[in-house]
Amino acid sequence: MYLLDTNIWLERLLEQEKSDEVKLFLDAIPDKEIYISDLSFYSIAIHLDFKKQHDNLLKFIDDLFIKGRVNLISLEPQLIPEVVKMIKNFKLDFDDAYQFTCAETFGLELISYDKDFDKAKAKRKTPAQIIKMT
């Protein structure tokens, strides 16, 4: 089961350089094995609102949660000290530490293009690495 970092979703939504790679990953993995954190979800919503891409936001919600069965997860406030510990120990920003803590807490494999996770020895993988294994 996989936790997709914000940058993975945005790569596809904004049709960036690795969009096709993300599409292959999403096509290969059943929705029920894919997770998104609440922080990623709301960050994406804010990003798409800022770009006035409201139709894209509605399609994203429809694809993930209405038609799809992607899992939305969040950390309870009691786990935020663990996030802060990751910030201090690995010099991560809040977003990365939150994602890392979500992956650890829920036993998920972290999928990201963000190399900052490598500082935390977070065992991050890219969509291409997972595609090769399937």
C-alpha positions as CSV (number, residue, x, y, z in Angstrom):
1,M,0.0,0.0,0.0
2,Y,1.3,3.4,-1.0
3,L,1.2,7.0,0.4
4,L,1.5,9.4,-2.5
5,D,3.2,12.6,-1.7
6,T,1.7,15.9,-2.8
7,N,4.3,16.3,-5.7
8,I,3.1,13.0,-7.2
9,W,-0.5,14.2,-7.5
10,L,0.5,17.6,-8.8
11,E,2.9,16.1,-11.4
12,R,-0.2,14.4,-13.0
13,L,-2.7,17.2,-12.4
14,L,-0.5,19.9,-13.8
15,E,0.8,17.6,-16.6
16,Q,4.4,18.1,-15.7
17,E,7.5,16.2,-17.0
18,K,6.8,12.9,-15.2
19,S,3.0,13.0,-15.7
20,D,3.0,9.9,-17.9
21,E,5.0,8.0,-15.4
22,V,2.5,8.8,-12.7
23,K,-0.4,7.8,-14.9
24,L,1.3,4.4,-15.5
25,F,1.7,4.0,-11.8
26,L,-2.0,5.0,-11.1
27,D,-3.2,2.6,-13.8
28,A,-1.1,-0.3,-12.4
29,I,-2.1,0.0,-8.7
30,P,-5.7,-0.5,-7.5
31,D,-7.2,2.6,-5.9
32,K,-7.8,0.8,-2.6
33,E,-4.0,0.5,-2.2
34,I,-3.4,4.2,-2.7
35,Y,-3.5,6.7,0.2
36,I,-3.4,10.5,0.3
37,S,-2.9,12.5,3.5
38,D,-5.3,15.2,4.5
39,L,-2.4,17.7,4.3
40,S,-1.7,16.7,0.7
41,F,-5.3,16.8,-0.3
42,Y,-5.8,20.3,1.1
43,S,-2.5,21.6,-0.2
44,I,-3.6,20.4,-3.7
45,A,-7.0,22.1,-3.3
46,I,-5.3,25.4,-2.3
47,H,-2.8,25.1,-5.2
48,L,-5.6,24.5,-7.7
49,D,-7.7,27.3,-6.3
50,F,-4.8,29.7,-6.5
51,K,-4.4,28.7,-10.2
52,K,-8.2,29.1,-10.7
53,Q,-8.4,25.5,-11.7
54,H,-11.7,24.7,-9.9
55,D,-12.9,22.3,-12.6
56,N,-9.6,20.4,-12.2
57,L,-10.1,20.3,-8.4
58,L,-13.6,18.9,-8.8
59,K,-12.4,16.3,-11.3
60,F,-9.6,15.4,-8.8
61,I,-12.1,14.8,-6.0
62,D,-14.4,12.8,-8.3
63,D,-11.5,10.6,-9.6
64,L,-10.1,9.9,-6.2
65,F,-13.1,9.6,-3.9
66,I,-16.4,9.4,-5.8
67,K,-15.5,7.2,-8.7
68,G,-12.3,5.9,-7.1
69,R,-11.5,4.4,-3.7
70,V,-8.4,6.2,-2.7
71,N,-8.0,6.4,1.1
72,L,-7.8,9.7,2.9
73,I,-5.7,9.6,6.1
74,S,-4.8,12.1,8.8
75,L,-2.7,12.2,11.9
76,E,-4.3,12.8,15.3
77,P,-3.0,15.8,17.1
78,Q,-1.3,13.5,19.6
79,L,1.1,12.5,16.8
80,I,2.2,16.0,16.0
81,P,5.1,15.7,18.5
82,E,6.4,12.8,16.3
83,V,6.2,15.2,13.3
84,V,8.2,17.8,15.2
85,K,10.7,15.1,16.1
86,M,11.2,14.3,12.4
87,I,11.6,18.0,11.7
88,K,14.4,18.3,14.3
89,N,16.1,15.0,13.7
90,F,16.2,15.1,9.9
91,K,15.8,18.8,9.1
92,L,12.6,18.2,7.1
93,D,9.9,20.9,6.7
94,F,6.5,20.3,8.3
95,D,4.9,18.9,5.1
96,D,7.6,16.3,4.6
97,A,7.7,15.4,8.3
98,Y,3.9,15.0,8.2
99,Q,4.1,12.7,5.2
100,F,6.9,10.7,6.7
101,T,5.0,10.2,9.9
102,C,1.8,9.2,8.1
103,A,3.8,6.6,6.1
104,E,5.3,5.2,9.3
105,T,2.1,5.3,11.4
106,F,0.0,3.6,8.8
107,G,2.7,1.2,7.5
108,L,2.6,2.6,4.0
109,E,5.4,2.9,1.3
110,L,6.1,6.5,0.6
111,I,6.0,7.5,-3.1
112,S,7.6,10.8,-3.8
113,Y,10.0,12.7,-6.1
114,D,11.2,14.8,-3.1
115,K,14.8,13.8,-2.3
116,D,14.6,15.5,1.1
117,F,13.1,12.3,2.3
118,D,16.4,10.6,1.7
119,K,17.9,12.5,4.6
120,A,15.4,10.8,6.8
121,K,16.2,7.4,5.4
122,A,12.4,7.2,4.7
123,K,12.7,4.5,2.0
124,R,11.0,6.7,-0.5
125,K,10.3,5.3,-3.9
126,T,9.3,6.8,-7.2
127,P,6.4,5.7,-9.4
128,A,8.9,4.3,-11.9
129,Q,10.5,2.1,-9.3
130,I,7.1,0.6,-8.3
131,I,6.1,0.1,-12.0
132,K,9.3,-1.9,-12.5
133,M,8.4,-4.2,-9.6
134,T,4.8,-4.9,-10.9
